[in-house]
Amino acid sequence: MPKHLLKLSYLLFAMGLGLSAAPASAQLVLDGGVKVELAHNDGSGVNTKHIAGSFSGLVYNDIGLQLDLSVGKHEQFTSTQPAATLHLYHAATESLTYGVFLSAEDRRPGNSYFYGAEIAYASNGFGIEAFAAYRDDISSSTDGTRYGIDVSYRPDDSKWTFFGGARADDGMPLEQTYAFLGASYEIRDGVNLGLTAGRNDDGDTIASAMFTLQFGQGSTFRARDTMELFPGNRSLLPLS
């Protein structure tokens, strides 16, 4: 079995063990959401389509799992870019959650694993989330790091949420940074429309529009794949 398929099998097996570890008397409550995003890079002219789903829940006391699945495509290129991330986290308090994650993505060209740690805090409408990860490129001697931060604020009794963030990839062939601001409006319970605008390290402006369907409390953490974190961006350098 190829190395990346073997690792994915281990991930799914571990997730199954986690779910089976939940006490028989406890009912698993599933939170998460589905997002569709369209992005345009004004500098390169590249349009990007991305759809993602996240599903999370506590499986044993304060220990939880989250699974992210996504696929995206740059319209000017024929191949799609699927990704999957598994998070294992501890809900320390109602406001504070921290965990680790393993993300696998199939880029064109090249595939990578990301091994990371993350933390999230949310209270009184304010939220902040940060992560750092090591990147291991499959079938290549290259590696690198990925890190980022997101903040959000929703005023009391408001349907608007304002947010922003920054992230960076270090290590060839992924050398990129991106910072953005955005806002979303809840048109009805769990249904949101949003817009973002940001710039990458090439000086390109990237605008995106998104539709989000949230169920339960929403996902615990943001997904960690490239198209989620760098909408409309594309590294043209191949893995060697």
N, C-alpha and C positions, 0 to 999 in steps of 0.2 A: 504494500500500500504506500502511495506517495507520502512524503513527510507532512505536507500541509493537510492532507485528508486524515492522516493518523491523529494529528493534533486536534483537528475539528471533532473527530470521534471521541477523543478524551474529554473535550469540552462538553459535548452533549451527554456523555455518560455521567460526568460530574454534576451536571444540572439535574439529571434524573435522580441521582443519589440525594441531592439537596431537597428536591421536591418530596421524595419518599421519606425524608427525615422529619417532615412536619408531623406534629402529634395528631393522632387520629381524631382527637376532640376539637382540633383547631380547623377553621375553615380558611383556606387560602383566598385572600382578596387580591385580585389582579388589577393593577393600575397600569397606565401607559397612554399611548397615543399613536396616531398615524399622521404623517406630514407629507404634503406634496409641495415641492419648491421649484420655481423657475427662476433662473439667474442669467444675467447678461453681463459679459465683460466688455466694457466700452473701449478698452485699449486693443484687445485682440480680436474683438468681434465674435467671440465664442459664446454660444448659448448653451445652457446646461439644464437638464431635467433630472430631478432627484425625488425618489419616493422612499420613505422610511417608516418603519414601525418599531415601537419600543414597548416591552411588556415586563413589568416588575412586580414583586410582592415579597412579603416576609414568609420565609419557609420554616424557620425554627426560632422561636422567641424573637430577638431583635436582629437576627441574621436574615438577609434577603438576597435574592438573585434578580438580575435584569438581563434580558436578551434584546439586542438591537439587530434588526435585519434591514438591509437597504440595497437599492440598486440605482445607479445613475448613468447618464449618458451625455457626452458632449455632442451636440447635433452635427458638428462638422466632421465627426469621426464615427466609424462604423461600430466599434466595440462598446459594450456596456461595462460598468464597473461595480460588481457586487461586493458587499462587505457584511461582516457579522461581528458582533462584540458581545462578550459575556462579562457581566459585572458581578462580583461578590462583595456585599457591603454589610456594614453594621450601623443600624439606626441608634446612635448613642443616646439621643434625646429627640423630642418632637421637632427640634430645629436643626440638629447637627447629624450629618451622616458622612461616613468615610468608608472607603473600600479600595479594592484592586480590580483591574480589568485586563482582559486579553482580547485584542481586536485583530481580525484577519481581513485583508482586503485584496482584491484581484484588480490590479491596475493594468493599463496597457501603455507601455510595457512594464512588466515586473509585478511581483506580489510581495507583501510584507506582513509581518506580525508586529503588533505594538503591545508591550508589557508595561502597565502603568499603575499609578496610584492616584486617588482622587478624593476630594472632600467637597461637601456642599453644606451651606447654611442658609436657612430661610426663616424669617420672623417679621411679623407686622408689615407685610407687603414687600419687604426687601429680601433679595436673594443674591448669593454669591457662590460661585463654583469654580474650582481650580483643579488642574490635573498636570501630571508630568509622566512621560512614557519613554521607554527605550524602543527603538525600531530595529527589527531584524529582517533584512531583505533575503527572501528565499532565492536559492540558486545564484547567489551573488555574494561577494566578499564585503559589500558595503553595509553600513548601518548608520544610525543616527538617533536623534531625540526629537520628541514632540511635546510641547507644553502650551498651556493656554489658561485663560481666565474669562469668566462671564459674570456680568452683574445685571440685575433686573429690579424694577420697582413698579408696584401697582398701588396707586393711591387708594385710600379707603373709599368704598362705595363707587369706584370707577370701573368702567369696562375696558379701560386702556391699560396696557402694560408697556413700559419703556425699558429698553435693554441695550446692552452693548458688550463688546468683548474684544479680545486680541488673542492671537495664537501664532506659533512659529514652528517650523520644521528646520532642524539643523542636520547637516550631513548629506552629501551627495547620494543619489540624484535629487532628493527632495530638499531644496533650499528655498523657503518661502515664508513670508509673514503676511498677516492679514489682520486688519482692525476695522470694526464696523459699529454703527449705531442703528437702532431700529425701533419700531413700535408695532403693537398688535392690538386689535379690537375684538372683543368677545361679542359676536353678533347674536349668540344664544348660548345657553349653558353647554360648555365643552366644545364650542365651535368658534374658531378664531381665524381672522384674516390678518396678515402682517406684511410689512415692508421693511427691507434693510438696505443700507447703502454703506459701502466700505471701500478701502483702498489696499492694494497689495504692495509688495516691495518694488515692483516694477513701475509703480505710479499709476496703475490702471484703476479706474473706478468700476466697482462691481455692484450692481443693483439686483435685488431679488424680491420676488413676491411669493408668499406661502399661504397655504391653507392647512390648518391643523384641527384634527378631531381628537379631543382628549376624553378619556374615560377614567373614572375613579379620581385619584389625586394626581394623575399624570405620571410620567416617568420620573424616577428618582434622580437619574443623571442624564446629561446630554450624551448622544452617541459620539464616538471618537474617530469615525472614518474620515477620509480626506474630503469627500464631497460634502459631508455635513459641516466640516470645520472650515473649508475653503471653497465656498460656492462660486462657480464660474471661473475658478482658477484651473490651470493645467500645466504640469511640468512636462516639457517636451524632451527632457534628457533621458535616454534609455539607461536601464541598468546594465552594467558591464560585467 
